[in-house]
Amino acid sequence: MAELSRREVLMSGTALGALGALGMASPAQADSLSGDWGWPASGSIAGSGSGADPRWVWDDVADPLLASLLDRGAIPEVNRLLHDWNRNDQPLPAGLPEDLRAFIEQARQLPSWADPAMLDAAGRFHALKGNYIVVLTIVGAGMLATAIPKEARAVYYSAGGADLKDRIAKTNILAYAVRPQNAWGPGGTAVVEAVKTRLVHAAVRHLLKSSPHWSGPIPISQEDMLVTWHTLATYSMRGMREWQVRISSTEAAAYLHSVQMLGHMLGIRDEFLPATWGSSYAQSDLVLPRNMGPTSEGVELNAILRDMLAELTSPGGVDKPLVNAFSRYLTGDQVADWNGIRREPLWDPAVKTAWPLLVRFREGLIGLPLVPAAAWLLDEMVKKWTTYYLTKGAQTKIVIPTGNRPS
C-alpha cells in the first residue's frame, strides 16, 4: 500500500481505528516508507527547528550529568535526599551535588510560553473527564507501550522490569500529579515529578548501554519520547473524540497545553512538540507506525499488566476475559495480536457495543434504557482502576535506578 493511502487511512480514523490500521504496514516497511524525519518544525511550539532528526537526539544536559553521578556512586544518597522533595515551590534539600543542584534549578523552570490560565483550565478538564483520561492514558497507553519494541525492551531490561507493578505505579505518579488545577503552580507536584522522571530517563540511557541484553541505539531518544507522548496525548484526544465526549475548543486547547508542558518538562525539545492538535495528529501518524511491532518482552509485560488489571477488577482475576476484550477494543486487533491478547468471542463484541453507549450515556447523549447490562460491568471496572492508579500515584516515590534488571 502506498504511503499516501496508508496515511490517509490513519488520519481518517480516530484513536482505535487509526491504531487498527497499523497492521497495513510492518514496522520495517513503515520505516522504509517514511524516509527522513519528515515532520516540519513549523508545526512545533518553537515554530522552527535545527533540522535535527529526533531519532538521533537524546538529552544533552541530563545524560552526562547522570552518567557522572552513577560513576561517582552518588545516586543512593541523591535518592535519599530527594525522597521528601515533593512540591514545586519547595527548596531543594541541602547536601545535593552541586552539578545536580544546578541542573534541577534550571530544569524546574517553566517555559516562557506557559499559560497559568490554560493550565488551570486543564485541571478543570481533568476533573470533568478524568475517567476517560485514565482509561486512555494509563490502561490504553500501557497496552500500546508493550507493542513499541524499544519501549518494551527498555522497560523489561531496566531495573523496573523486574517488578512491573512497582514500575507502573511509578510511571503513573505523573498521571496523578498533572490532574489538579494547581498541578504546575506552587503547592503542586507536577514539576517535581517531571524533573525526577527526566533524571530517571537519563540514568536508564546510561545503564542500559552496559546490559548484555541491549543492542542498537541508546534508548529513550527524542523520537522515543515523542512516541510515548503520542500514546498518551494524541491517542487520548482521538479516543475521546471517537467516543463523542463533549469537549469544547477551549477545553481541547487547555488539555493540549498541559500535555505540551509535560513533554517540555520531561526534556522534549520545543522544536519537536506539536503546536496544535492537527500537527499532533500528523506527527503521530508519522512516528507511531514505524516504531510499533511485536516482541517477546512486550508479550510478557502485557500479560503481567492484564493479570494485574484483572486482579484489581476482582479477586482471583475472574474477569480476565473482560480485561482481554477491553484491551483489544482500546488498541485494535493488530496491536492486540502483537501483544498476545487472546480473542474473546463472547466479550469482544459486547465491549465494542457497550463502551461507546456507556460514554454517550455519561455525556447525556442517550437515555438509560439504551445502555446494555455489560456497560455497567465496564463502568465498575474503570472506577476500580481509576481509584487504584490515582491512589498509588499519590503514595509512590520516583527513585533513580542504579542498575539494570537483575539477571
KEFIMI-394640 format. One record per residue (C-alpha): residue in one letter; residue number from 1; x, y, z. Coordinates in steps of 0.5 Angstrom, whole numbers, plus 500, padded with zeros to 3 digits. Layout:
BEGIN
{atom "A"; NUM; {X; Y; Z}} ...
***
This chain:
BEGIN
{atom "M"; 1; {500; 500; 500}} {atom "A"; 2; {503; 507; 498}} {atom "E"; 3; {505; 511; 504}} {atom "L"; 4; {500; 517; 502}} {atom "S"; 5; {494; 512; 502}} {atom "R"; 6; {496; 509; 509}} {atom "R"; 7; {497; 516; 512}} {atom "E"; 8; {490; 518; 510}} {atom "V"; 9; {487; 511; 513}} {atom "L"; 10; {491; 513; 519}} {atom "M"; 11; {489; 520; 519}} {atom "S"; 12; {481; 519; 518}} {atom "G"; 13; {481; 514; 524}} {atom "T"; 14; {481; 516; 531}} {atom "A"; 15; {485; 513; 536}} {atom "L"; 16; {482; 506; 536}} {atom "G"; 17; {481; 506; 528}} {atom "A"; 18; {488; 509; 527}} {atom "L"; 19; {491; 504; 531}} {atom "G"; 20; {488; 498; 528}} {atom "A"; 21; {491; 501; 521}} {atom "L"; 22; {498; 500; 524}} {atom "G"; 23; {497; 493; 521}} {atom "M"; 24; {497; 495; 514}} {atom "A"; 25; {505; 496; 514}} {atom "S"; 26; {510; 492; 518}} {atom "P"; 27; {515; 497; 523}} {atom "A"; 28; {520; 495; 518}} {atom "Q"; 29; {516; 497; 512}} {atom "A"; 30; {514; 503; 515}} {atom "D"; 31; {521; 506; 517}} {atom "S"; 32; {523; 505; 510}} {atom "L"; 33; {517; 509; 507}} {atom "S"; 34; {518; 514; 512}} {atom "G"; 35; {525; 517; 509}} {atom "D"; 36; {528; 522; 514}} {atom "W"; 37; {525; 526; 520}} {atom "G"; 38; {519; 529; 515}} {atom "W"; 39; {516; 533; 520}} {atom "P"; 40; {516; 540; 519}} {atom "A"; 41; {519; 544; 525}} {atom "S"; 42; {514; 550; 523}} {atom "G"; 43; {508; 546; 526}} {atom "S"; 44; {512; 546; 533}} {atom "I"; 45; {511; 550; 539}} {atom "A"; 46; {518; 553; 537}} {atom "G"; 47; {516; 555; 530}} {atom "S"; 48; {522; 553; 527}} {atom "G"; 49; {528; 548; 529}} {atom "S"; 50; {535; 546; 528}} {atom "G"; 51; {534; 541; 523}} {atom "A"; 52; {536; 535; 527}} {atom "D"; 53; {533; 528; 527}} {atom "P"; 54; {530; 526; 534}} {atom "R"; 55; {532; 519; 533}} {atom "W"; 56; {539; 521; 534}} {atom "V"; 57; {538; 526; 539}} {atom "W"; 58; {538; 525; 547}} {atom "D"; 59; {538; 529; 553}} {atom "D"; 60; {545; 533; 552}} {atom "V"; 61; {544; 536; 559}} {atom "A"; 62; {542; 531; 564}} {atom "D"; 63; {545; 525; 560}} {atom "P"; 64; {553; 527; 562}} {atom "L"; 65; {550; 529; 569}} {atom "L"; 66; {547; 522; 571}} {atom "A"; 67; {553; 519; 568}} {atom "S"; 68; {558; 522; 572}} {atom "L"; 69; {553; 521; 578}} {atom "L"; 70; {553; 514; 577}} {atom "D"; 71; {560; 513; 576}} {atom "R"; 72; {561; 517; 583}} {atom "G"; 73; {557; 513; 586}} {atom "A"; 74; {553; 519; 589}} {atom "I"; 75; {546; 516; 587}} {atom "P"; 76; {544; 513; 593}} {atom "E"; 77; {545; 519; 597}} {atom "V"; 78; {541; 523; 592}} {atom "N"; 79; {535; 519; 592}} {atom "R"; 80; {535; 519; 600}} {atom "L"; 81; {536; 527; 600}} {atom "L"; 82; {530; 528; 594}} {atom "H"; 83; {526; 523; 598}} {atom "D"; 84; {522; 529; 601}} {atom "W"; 85; {523; 534; 596}} {atom "N"; 86; {515; 534; 593}} {atom "R"; 87; {512; 541; 592}} {atom "N"; 88; {514; 545; 586}} {atom "D"; 89; {516; 551; 591}} {atom "Q"; 90; {520; 547; 596}} {atom "P"; 91; {527; 549; 596}} {atom "L"; 92; {532; 543; 594}} {atom "P"; 93; {535; 540; 600}} {atom "A"; 94; {542; 541; 603}} {atom "G"; 95; {547; 537; 601}} {atom "L"; 96; {546; 535; 594}} {atom "P"; 97; {552; 535; 589}} {atom "E"; 98; {553; 542; 586}} {atom "D"; 99; {552; 540; 579}} {atom "L"; 100; {546; 536; 580}} {atom "R"; 101; {543; 542; 584}} {atom "A"; 102; {545; 547; 578}} {atom "F"; 103; {541; 542; 573}} {atom "I"; 104; {535; 542; 578}} {atom "E"; 105; {534; 549; 579}} {atom "Q"; 106; {535; 550; 571}} {atom "A"; 107; {530; 544; 569}} {atom "R"; 108; {525; 546; 574}} {atom "Q"; 109; {523; 553; 571}} {atom "L"; 110; {517; 553; 567}} {atom "P"; 111; {518; 555; 560}} {atom "S"; 112; {516; 562; 557}} {atom "W"; 113; {510; 560; 554}} {atom "A"; 114; {507; 557; 560}} {atom "D"; 115; {500; 560; 561}} {atom "P"; 116; {497; 559; 568}} {atom "A"; 117; {490; 561; 566}} {atom "M"; 118; {491; 555; 561}} {atom "L"; 119; {494; 550; 566}} {atom "D"; 120; {488; 552; 571}} {atom "A"; 121; {483; 550; 565}} {atom "A"; 122; {487; 544; 564}} {atom "G"; 123; {486; 542; 571}} {atom "R"; 124; {478; 543; 571}} {atom "F"; 125; {478; 539; 565}} {atom "H"; 126; {482; 533; 568}} {atom "A"; 127; {477; 534; 574}} {atom "L"; 128; {471; 533; 569}} {atom "K"; 129; {474; 528; 564}} {atom "G"; 130; {478; 524; 569}} {atom "N"; 131; {475; 517; 568}} {atom "Y"; 132; {476; 517; 560}} {atom "I"; 133; {483; 520; 561}} {atom "V"; 134; {485; 515; 566}} {atom "V"; 135; {483; 509; 561}} {atom "L"; 136; {486; 512; 555}} {atom "T"; 137; {493; 515; 558}} {atom "I"; 138; {494; 509; 563}} {atom "V"; 139; {491; 503; 561}} {atom "G"; 140; {490; 504; 554}} {atom "A"; 141; {497; 507; 553}} {atom "G"; 142; {500; 502; 558}} {atom "M"; 143; {498; 497; 552}} {atom "L"; 144; {501; 501; 547}} {atom "A"; 145; {507; 501; 550}} {atom "T"; 146; {508; 494; 550}} {atom "A"; 147; {507; 494; 543}} {atom "I"; 148; {513; 499; 542}} {atom "P"; 149; {519; 495; 541}} {atom "K"; 150; {524; 500; 544}} {atom "E"; 151; {520; 502; 550}} {atom "A"; 152; {518; 495; 552}} {atom "R"; 153; {525; 493; 552}} {atom "A"; 154; {528; 499; 555}} {atom "V"; 155; {522; 497; 561}} {atom "Y"; 156; {524; 490; 561}} {atom "Y"; 157; {531; 490; 562}} {atom "S"; 158; {532; 496; 566}} {atom "A"; 159; {531; 496; 574}} {atom "G"; 160; {524; 497; 573}} {atom "G"; 161; {522; 491; 569}} {atom "A"; 162; {523; 486; 575}} {atom "D"; 163; {517; 489; 579}} {atom "L"; 164; {512; 491; 574}} {atom "K"; 165; {507; 493; 579}} {atom "D"; 166; {512; 498; 582}} {atom "R"; 167; {514; 500; 575}} {atom "I"; 168; {507; 502; 573}} {atom "A"; 169; {506; 506; 580}} {atom "K"; 170; {512; 510; 579}} {atom "T"; 171; {510; 511; 572}} {atom "N"; 172; {503; 514; 574}} {atom "I"; 173; {506; 519; 579}} {atom "L"; 174; {505; 524; 573}} {atom "A"; 175; {498; 522; 572}} {atom "Y"; 176; {497; 524; 579}} {atom "A"; 177; {501; 530; 579}} {atom "V"; 178; {498; 533; 573}} {atom "R"; 179; {491; 533; 575}} {atom "P"; 180; {490; 538; 580}} {atom "Q"; 181; {489; 545; 578}} {atom "N"; 182; {495; 548; 581}} {atom "A"; 183; {499; 542; 578}} {atom "W"; 184; {505; 546; 576}} {atom "G"; 185; {504; 552; 581}} {atom "P"; 186; {506; 553; 588}} {atom "G"; 187; {504; 547; 592}} {atom "G"; 188; {503; 543; 586}} {atom "T"; 189; {508; 537; 585}} {atom "A"; 190; {508; 536; 577}} {atom "V"; 191; {514; 540; 576}} {atom "V"; 192; {518; 536; 581}} {atom "E"; 193; {515; 529; 579}} {atom "A"; 194; {517; 531; 571}} {atom "V"; 195; {524; 533; 573}} {atom "K"; 196; {525; 527; 577}} {atom "T"; 197; {523; 523; 571}} {atom "R"; 198; {528; 526; 567}} {atom "L"; 199; {533; 524; 571}} {atom "V"; 200; {531; 517; 571}} {atom "H"; 201; {531; 517; 564}} {atom "A"; 202; {538; 520; 563}} {atom "A"; 203; {540; 514; 568}} {atom "V"; 204; {537; 509; 564}} {atom "R"; 205; {540; 511; 558}} {atom "H"; 206; {547; 510; 561}} {atom "L"; 207; {546; 504; 565}} {atom "L"; 208; {542; 500; 559}} {atom "K"; 209; {549; 501; 555}} {atom "S"; 210; {552; 496; 559}} {atom "S"; 211; {547; 491; 559}} {atom "P"; 212; {548; 485; 555}} {atom "H"; 213; {541; 484; 553}} {atom "W"; 214; {541; 491; 550}} {atom "S"; 215; {544; 493; 543}} {atom "G"; 216; {542; 498; 538}} {atom "P"; 217; {542; 506; 539}} {atom "I"; 218; {542; 509; 546}} {atom "P"; 219; {534; 508; 549}} {atom "I"; 220; {529; 514; 550}} {atom "S"; 221; {531; 518; 544}} {atom "Q"; 222; {527; 525; 543}} {atom "E"; 223; {523; 521; 538}} {atom "D"; 224; {522; 515; 543}} {atom "M"; 225; {520; 520; 548}} {atom "L"; 226; {515; 523; 542}} {atom "V"; 227; {512; 516; 541}} {atom "T"; 228; {510; 516; 548}} {atom "W"; 229; {508; 523; 548}} {atom "H"; 230; {503; 521; 543}} {atom "T"; 231; {501; 514; 546}} {atom "L"; 232; {498; 519; 552}} {atom "A"; 233; {496; 526; 549}} {atom "T"; 234; {494; 524; 542}} {atom "Y"; 235; {491; 518; 543}} {atom "S"; 236; {487; 520; 549}} {atom "M"; 237; {484; 526; 545}} {atom "R"; 238; {483; 522; 539}} {atom "G"; 239; {480; 517; 543}} {atom "M"; 240; {475; 522; 547}} {atom "R"; 241; {473; 525; 540}} {atom "E"; 242; {471; 518; 538}} {atom "W"; 243; {467; 517; 544}} {atom "Q"; 244; {463; 523; 543}} {atom "V"; 245; {466; 526; 549}} {atom "R"; 246; {464; 533; 550}} {atom "I"; 247; {470; 537; 549}} {atom "S"; 248; {470; 545; 548}} {atom "S"; 249; {475; 548; 544}} {atom "T"; 250; {477; 552; 550}} {atom "E"; 251; {478; 545; 554}} {atom "A"; 252; {482; 542; 548}} {atom "A"; 253; {487; 548; 548}} {atom "A"; 254; {488; 547; 555}} {atom "Y"; 255; {489; 540; 555}} {atom "L"; 256; {494; 540; 549}} {atom "H"; 257; {497; 546; 553}} {atom "S"; 258; {498; 541; 559}} {atom "V"; 259; {501; 536; 556}} {atom "Q"; 260; {506; 540; 552}} {atom "M"; 261; {508; 543; 559}} {atom "L"; 262; {509; 536; 561}} {atom "G"; 263; {513; 534; 555}} {atom "H"; 264; {518; 540; 555}} {atom "M"; 265; {519; 539; 563}} {atom "L"; 266; {521; 532; 561}} {atom "G"; 267; {526; 534; 556}} {atom "I"; 268; {523; 534; 550}} {atom "R"; 269; {525; 540; 545}} {atom "D"; 270; {520; 545; 544}} {atom "E"; 271; {522; 544; 536}} {atom "F"; 272; {519; 537; 536}} {atom "L"; 273; {513; 539; 541}} {atom "P"; 274; {507; 540; 536}} {atom "A"; 275; {503; 547; 537}} {atom "T"; 276; {496; 544; 535}} {atom "W"; 277; {492; 538; 535}} {atom "G"; 278; {493; 538; 528}} {atom "S"; 279; {500; 538; 528}} {atom "S"; 280; {500; 533; 533}} {atom "Y"; 281; {496; 528; 529}} {atom "A"; 282; {500; 529; 523}} {atom "Q"; 283; {507; 527; 527}} {atom "S"; 284; {503; 522; 531}} {atom "D"; 285; {502; 518; 524}} {atom "L"; 286; {509; 519; 522}} {atom "V"; 287; {512; 516; 528}} {atom "L"; 288; {508; 511; 531}} {atom "P"; 289; {507; 506; 525}} {atom "R"; 290; {515; 506; 524}} {atom "N"; 291; {516; 505; 532}} {atom "M"; 292; {511; 499; 533}} {atom "G"; 293; {511; 492; 533}} {atom "P"; 294; {511; 485; 537}} {atom "T"; 295; {517; 483; 542}} {atom "S"; 296; {517; 477; 546}} {atom "E"; 297; {519; 482; 552}} {atom "G"; 298; {513; 486; 550}} {atom "V"; 299; {508; 480; 550}} {atom "E"; 300; {511; 478; 557}} {atom "L"; 301; {510; 485; 560}} {atom "N"; 302; {503; 486; 557}} {atom "A"; 303; {501; 479; 560}} {atom "I"; 304; {503; 482; 567}} {atom "L"; 305; {499; 488; 566}} {atom "R"; 306; {493; 485; 564}} {atom "D"; 307; {494; 480; 570}} {atom "M"; 308; {494; 486; 575}} {atom "L"; 309; {488; 489; 572}} {atom "A"; 310; {484; 483; 573}} {atom "E"; 311; {486; 482; 580}} {atom "L"; 312; {484; 490; 581}} {atom "T"; 313; {478; 488; 578}} {atom "S"; 314; {476; 482; 582}} {atom "P"; 315; {480; 478; 587}} {atom "G"; 316; {483; 472; 583}} {atom "G"; 317; {482; 475; 577}} {atom "V"; 318; {476; 472; 574}} {atom "D"; 319; {475; 478; 570}} {atom "K"; 320; {481; 477; 565}} {atom "P"; 321; {476; 475; 559}} {atom "L"; 322; {473; 482; 560}} {atom "V"; 323; {480; 485; 561}} {atom "N"; 324; {483; 482; 555}} {atom "A"; 325; {476; 484; 551}} {atom "F"; 326; {477; 492; 553}} {atom "S"; 327; {485; 492; 552}} {atom "R"; 328; {483; 489; 545}} {atom "Y"; 329; {478; 495; 544}} {atom "L"; 330; {482; 500; 546}} {atom "T"; 331; {488; 498; 542}} {atom "G"; 332; {485; 495; 536}} {atom "D"; 333; {486; 488; 533}} {atom "Q"; 334; {493; 489; 530}} {atom "V"; 335; {496; 492; 537}} {atom "A"; 336; {493; 486; 541}} {atom "D"; 337; {495; 481; 537}} {atom "W"; 338; {502; 484; 537}} {atom "N"; 339; {501; 484; 545}} {atom "G"; 340; {499; 476; 545}} {atom "I"; 341; {492; 478; 548}} {atom "R"; 342; {487; 472; 546}} {atom "R"; 343; {481; 474; 543}} {atom "E"; 344; {474; 473; 547}} {atom "P"; 345; {468; 471; 542}} {atom "L"; 346; {463; 473; 548}} {atom "W"; 347; {466; 479; 551}} {atom "D"; 348; {470; 482; 544}} {atom "P"; 349; {463; 484; 541}} {atom "A"; 350; {460; 486; 548}} {atom "V"; 351; {465; 491; 550}} {atom "K"; 352; {465; 494; 543}} {atom "T"; 353; {458; 496; 543}} {atom "A"; 354; {457; 497; 551}} {atom "W"; 355; {463; 502; 552}} {atom "P"; 356; {461; 507; 547}} {atom "L"; 357; {454; 507; 549}} {atom "L"; 358; {456; 508; 557}} {atom "V"; 359; {460; 514; 555}} {atom "R"; 360; {454; 517; 551}} {atom "F"; 361; {450; 516; 557}} {atom "R"; 362; {455; 519; 561}} {atom "E"; 363; {456; 525; 557}} {atom "G"; 364; {448; 526; 557}} {atom "L"; 365; {447; 524; 549}} {atom "I"; 366; {443; 518; 550}} {atom "G"; 367; {438; 515; 556}} {atom "L"; 368; {439; 510; 561}} {atom "P"; 369; {434; 505; 557}} {atom "L"; 370; {439; 504; 551}} {atom "V"; 371; {445; 502; 556}} {atom "P"; 372; {447; 495; 556}} {atom "A"; 373; {448; 491; 562}} {atom "A"; 374; {455; 490; 560}} {atom "A"; 375; {457; 497; 560}} {atom "W"; 376; {456; 497; 568}} {atom "L"; 377; {461; 492; 569}} {atom "L"; 378; {466; 496; 565}} {atom "D"; 379; {464; 502; 569}} {atom "E"; 380; {465; 499; 575}} {atom "M"; 381; {472; 496; 573}} {atom "V"; 382; {474; 503; 571}} {atom "K"; 383; {472; 506; 577}} {atom "K"; 384; {477; 501; 581}} {atom "W"; 385; {482; 502; 576}} {atom "T"; 386; {482; 510; 577}} {atom "T"; 387; {482; 509; 584}} {atom "Y"; 388; {488; 505; 585}} {atom "Y"; 389; {492; 509; 580}} {atom "L"; 390; {491; 515; 583}} {atom "T"; 391; {492; 513; 590}} {atom "K"; 392; {498; 509; 588}} {atom "G"; 393; {500; 516; 585}} {atom "A"; 394; {500; 520; 591}} {atom "Q"; 395; {503; 515; 595}} {atom "T"; 396; {509; 512; 591}} {atom "K"; 397; {516; 516; 590}} {atom "I"; 398; {520; 516; 584}} {atom "V"; 399; {528; 514; 585}} {atom "I"; 400; {534; 514; 580}} {atom "P"; 401; {536; 507; 579}} {atom "T"; 402; {543; 505; 580}} {atom "G"; 403; {543; 498; 576}} {atom "N"; 404; {539; 494; 570}} {atom "R"; 405; {534; 488; 571}} {atom "P"; 406; {538; 483; 575}} {atom "S"; 407; {539; 477; 571}} 
***
